[in-house]
Amino acid sequence: MNDAQDQNWPQIRTAGYDGFLVSFADRLSEQANRAALAFRDAVEHAGWEAVRESSTSLVSTYLRFDPLRRSHAEMRADLEALAHAQNWFAADLPTGRRLWHVPTVFGGDHGPQMAEAASAAGLTEAEAIEELSRTQVRVQTIGFAPGMPYLGALSEAWDIPRLTKLTAEVPAAGLCVAIRQLVLFPVATPTGWRHIGQTRFRLFRPGDETPFVLRPGDEVLFYAVTPEELARYDDDPDGGATSEVIA
Amino acid sequence: MSRALIVHRAGPGVTVQDIGRPGYLAFGLSRGGAADRLALWEGAALLNQPETCAALELAGMGGTFEAREDMRIALTGAPMRATLDGSPLVWNASHTLPAGSKLEVGAAERGSYGYLHLGGGIATPEQLGSRAAHLAARIGAALAEGTQLPVGADTRTDTGLTLDPLPRFDGGTVRLVPSLQTDVFAQAEITRFEATTFRRDTRGNRMGVRLLPDGEGFGTDAGLNILSEVIVPGDVQVTGDGTPFVLLSECQTTGGYPRIGSVLPADLPRVAQARPGAELCFQFVTLDEAVEIERREVERRRALRKATRPLIRDPHDMSDLLSYRLVDGVIAGDEDN
């Protein structure tokens, strides 16, 4: 398939004093993303005593361990053995994945940078909204802020750079775009991603039984609604979103 | 709720903190917890209780507090001027806070974060396994005036202990290890980084602190093409304008700016405590050296309880007496009760 599968991958590097990062590529690909998720699952199931926690980023698995219980050399050897135990690029996506339908207002006051983003993608605003509204995107990773998904991949047209000048504040549940990805912010935040739409979907609910709503591998469809319809969901933590299990 | 601490007045950054909530990195939530974790161990040693007890973190400024029942307290971290009903209290020591008395804690005299520990620990409800406010994640919040904080049961009554804190309130040299992106920086840039004196910028909070170099910023050709990767507290992120940020306990969990290295956990309190304008330098150590440094730090923290001593004014303790500022009356003489 691609160069990500050659013998140079995965690469194992230390991350800080007490971490290792196992990377499956140096750029985003679906195979590398699946490999990272599956490898983390294997690390969790390995039950290694010195491991304190693990996570995934777009194409890597991270683990934090106690170097006073297991040396860096021993931990690296454990990871190398696991890395060679199977072809991680061929791993399946996680099970129990859901498809979320999320009502979204695109453009206007709810997405002030929609026109600019559409233009960067070589589309009219109407074309851009129509395309985004029917594109099912996958949660590639959760990170940066609590419960915050990176979703993709959008079509090639959306390979638009982040802005070098930060937007001072995108509101919570704001939908933003760059580099063929969408992000949805759990809390109001400054960002270089273009703000194209608004939802009412609360991604992080610290007091709830399920504090983090989305999981890596979940799929999301941001479908266009009117501002009046979105306003109906102001008091609904799901913001009108519905979900079904797909795998 | 009879066993409670009343917050009559609080600086803008007074929060409940503990050792944080590990285990949620995969969901984008950083560990959080006390900016200066060492202070939690010092407070635990002074009160003879577990370091997992939640305490009040006082960012730059304290407040006015009153206990509804007699309580033991300890004061650690950035030294602040503290008085009990007007009588000065020694910092880095444990005391009795009698019911109804007023504890006043002023501004930090050195460093950034002071801590007020309570016998039995603060007993607010846990969220996701911790009582710590995580301001960036909107878990908890800075305390408002009039708050009454529940305090856990305390089986002990002993106070009047002091210890010598690890010096960390005036900047200095911090050690770091190479990390996953160190090699995207040219060796000459790394050498220059180690030779540079930085000043802690006014921009800084529990997420991280910005450092201003005494010369040019730091650059890498790969800078803008790096895929977002995991971030851990201690990482030194070099932003687009070449200015380093050292990330602290409430940092984001992933980021796209390259990291030149990662500060050792043992030295992170020194970064967190540096106040605006304080000078900081960096020194790379190998992973093997880092393991030895951390091993010694773990042993030192375990031995802190044995390193406490009574607050006595013995003539042979003359150098300590000076650090107690006996001359300007900070020792009131009644701390032992």
Chai-1 contact restraints between the chains, C-beta under 6 A:
chainA,res_idxA,chainB,res_idxB,connection_type,confidence,min_distance_angstrom,max_distance_angstrom,comment,restraint_id
A,R13,B,L180,contact,1.0,0.0,6.0,A-B,restraint_1
A,A15,B,S179,contact,1.0,0.0,6.0,A-B,restraint_2
A,A15,B,L180,contact,1.0,0.0,6.0,A-B,restraint_3
A,G16,B,S179,contact,1.0,0.0,6.0,A-B,restraint_4
A,G16,B,V232,contact,1.0,0.0,6.0,A-B,restraint_5
A,G16,B,G234,contact,1.0,0.0,6.0,A-B,restraint_6
A,G16,B,S262,contact,1.0,0.0,6.0,A-B,restraint_7
A,Y17,B,V177,contact,1.0,0.0,6.0,A-B,restraint_8
A,Y17,B,L264,contact,1.0,0.0,6.0,A-B,restraint_9
A,Y17,B,A290,contact,1.0,0.0,6.0,A-B,restraint_10
A,G19,B,V232,contact,1.0,0.0,6.0,A-B,restraint_11
A,L21,B,L180,contact,1.0,0.0,6.0,A-B,restraint_12
A,E53,B,P22,contact,1.0,0.0,6.0,A-B,restraint_13
A,E53,B,G23,contact,1.0,0.0,6.0,A-B,restraint_14
A,E53,B,L25,contact,1.0,0.0,6.0,A-B,restraint_15
A,S55,B,L25,contact,1.0,0.0,6.0,A-B,restraint_16
A,S55,B,A26,contact,1.0,0.0,6.0,A-B,restraint_17
A,S57,B,E229,contact,1.0,0.0,6.0,A-B,restraint_18
A,S57,B,V230,contact,1.0,0.0,6.0,A-B,restraint_19
A,S57,B,T254,contact,1.0,0.0,6.0,A-B,restraint_20
A,Y62,B,V230,contact,1.0,0.0,6.0,A-B,restraint_21
A,P67,B,V291,contact,1.0,0.0,6.0,A-B,restraint_22
A,L68,B,R295,contact,1.0,0.0,6.0,A-B,restraint_23
A,H72,B,L287,contact,1.0,0.0,6.0,A-B,restraint_24
A,I142,B,F27,contact,1.0,0.0,6.0,A-B,restraint_25
A,I142,B,G28,contact,1.0,0.0,6.0,A-B,restraint_26
A,G143,B,G28,contact,1.0,0.0,6.0,A-B,restraint_27
A,G143,B,T253,contact,1.0,0.0,6.0,A-B,restraint_28
A,G143,B,T254,contact,1.0,0.0,6.0,A-B,restraint_29
A,F144,B,G28,contact,1.0,0.0,6.0,A-B,restraint_30
A,F144,B,Q252,contact,1.0,0.0,6.0,A-B,restraint_31
A,F144,B,T254,contact,1.0,0.0,6.0,A-B,restraint_32
A,A145,B,G28,contact,1.0,0.0,6.0,A-B,restraint_33
A,P146,B,G28,contact,1.0,0.0,6.0,A-B,restraint_34
A,P146,B,L29,contact,1.0,0.0,6.0,A-B,restraint_35
A,P146,B,A137,contact,1.0,0.0,6.0,A-B,restraint_36
A,G147,B,G28,contact,1.0,0.0,6.0,A-B,restraint_37
A,M148,B,G28,contact,1.0,0.0,6.0,A-B,restraint_38
A,V187,B,R138,contact,1.0,0.0,6.0,A-B,restraint_39
A,P206,B,Q127,contact,1.0,0.0,6.0,A-B,restraint_40
A,P206,B,I139,contact,1.0,0.0,6.0,A-B,restraint_41
A,F212,B,F27,contact,1.0,0.0,6.0,A-B,restraint_42
